[in-house]
Amino acid sequence: MLTARKYVACLLPEQDMYGSDCEGVARVVWNVALAQRQESSKRWRASRRENQPKLGYASQCAELAQAKKDPDFAWLKTAPAVILQQTLLDLDKA
């Protein structure tokens, strides 16, 4: 017999703020990565080069790691790397 259960997470205010911060960083990473891929796709189609690699997960993960080292993008460090990498993987699947 299958049963289902519902659970409600009762977060402390600090935990809720941290979750919101991580969500915001992931949203920015998604939007920027999507814009980069759309621009790359336009350039790829315009050049008609079949051997030119498209922008994807691996290259964007490398860019993300470099961006986290830049002091101007220190806010990227507020979210764990796993969340940001999963955001890029989800973008690949979408």
Secondary structure, 3 states (H helix, E strand, C coil): CCCCCCCCCCCCHHHHHHHHHHHHHHHHHHHHHHHHHHHHHHHHHHHCCCCCCCCCHHHHHHHHHHHHHCHHHHHHHHCCHHHHHHHHHHHHHC
